[in-house]
């Protein structure tokens, strides 16, 4: 009887380990935290616009991983995060009371646009991972919605600075396409805005040229469990 009890105990432990591994396999998730670093530029720029210095961006947040298939390598990512973006250009923002204007000028030492946004990334995710495989290929593409909750434009001439906060000309709600492709830790990242940085029908001062500037962010994205 003692030998039978020992055999039963070992059999039970074996079944328990198999059941536990199956449970892990059925419930594992990937890439729930993200950190991005980007070089920022503009597309669809007006005549005379140029960038100088380093324009950069950073983003971080949490994404809920929602697998679609049993293998759990294809699914949806739905998240929330924060992003900060800065652009060094020769676009000059002027404010007189409640009136704003944008012009091109190279007469200033520095000319910076920066803003902070709440992000809502929505991704379609494909990867080669398994529950016990931590190095794998991934392709994540989707749409990134954002709400600009703080902004600042600043230009400096001879140590004198002029700052405009919460610039009314900048569009609060924006969305764009995103793509992350990579292996293991390092992933190339792109975010291209489908909306203009500026409010609709805003013209460059002194011209009939409508500002349709769209931010383009290129860099790297890091994903963590």
C-alpha positions, -999 to +999 in steps of 0.1 A: +000+000+000+029+024+008+044+019-027+010+025-043+005+058-023+040+069-034+032+062-071-001+081-067+016+110-051+042+113-079+015+109-106-005+137-089+025+160-088+033+153-125-003+161-135-002+193-114+030+205-131+015+198-166-017+216-156+003+246-142+024+249-174-007+247-195-023+274-174+008+296-179+007+289-216-029+299-219-026+331-199+008+347-206+009+383-219+036+403-235+049+439-238+027+458-214+050+487-206+066+509-233+093+536-235+100+554-267+128+579-278+125+597-311+140+623-334+112+647-345+107+664-378+080+680-399+063+669-431+042+691-455+062+722-444+056+757-457+080+776-478+111+787-459+107+765-429+138+748-416+148+729-385+179+737-364+193+720-334+179+687-320+142+681-320+133+651-299+105+632-282+099+607-255+069+586-246+060+561-219+029+542-208+010+510-203-006+488-229-031+460-222-022+430-243-053+412-257-044+380-276-068+368-303-055+332-309-046+302-288-009+306-294-012+342-282+011+356-308-015+377-326-038+402-310-046+437-299-029+463-277-049+490-261-031+515-239-026+549-222+005+569-218+023+603-218+044+619-245+066+650-247+077+664-280+100+693-289+108+710-322+135+735-330+125+755-360+124+790-375+087+792-371+080+823-350+048+825-329+035+860-320+007+869-296-010+902-291-039+899-267-061+872-280-046+873-315-019+848-326+002+846-358+028+823-372+056+835-395+090+823-407+120+841-393+158+834-389+165+865-368+163+847-335+189+827-315+165+799-306+129+791-315+113+761-299+079+744-298+072+718-272+041+701-259+029+673-236+001+649-246-020+621-232-017+592-256-040+563-264-022+538-286-042+511-304-021+484-319-025+452-340+003+429-327+021+400-342+051+383-327+070+350-325+069+347-287+058+318-265+053+318-227+089+307-221+106+326-250+117+361-241+136+369-273+114+372-304+105+392-335+076+416-333+056+438-357+032+462-340+012+487-361-018+508-354-032+542-346-021+566-319-046+591-305-034+620-284-047+650-265-023+680-260-029+692-225+001+716-222+022+735-248+049+762-249+065+782-277+096+802-269+120+823-289+152+840-277+172+870-290+202+884-272+193+867-239+158+880-240+131+853-242+094+855-251+072+826-240+037+817-250+020+790-230-010+769-242-008+783-277-043+785-291-031+779-326-019+743-318-044+716-323-054+698-291-067+665-306-044+646-329-040+611-343-015+593-365-002+560-377+024+541-356+047+511-364+072+493-343+094+465-358+122+447-340+138+418-322+141+414-284+149+448-267+155+470-297+127+481-320+126+507-347+096+530-342+077+555-364+048+577-357+033+599-385+006+623-377-025+624-400-036+657-386-019+691-388-001+704-358-020+737-362-057+746-362-076+743-395-072+770-422-044+788-403-023+807-428+014+816-426+015+853-418+018+875-449+010+847-473-020+826-486-002+794-476-023+772-452-002+755-425-006+717-429+025+707-409+024+671-397+049+658-371+070+627-380+087+609-351+114+583-359+133+564-332+134+534-310+108+517-288+115+495-258+088+471-245+087+455-210+065+430-193 
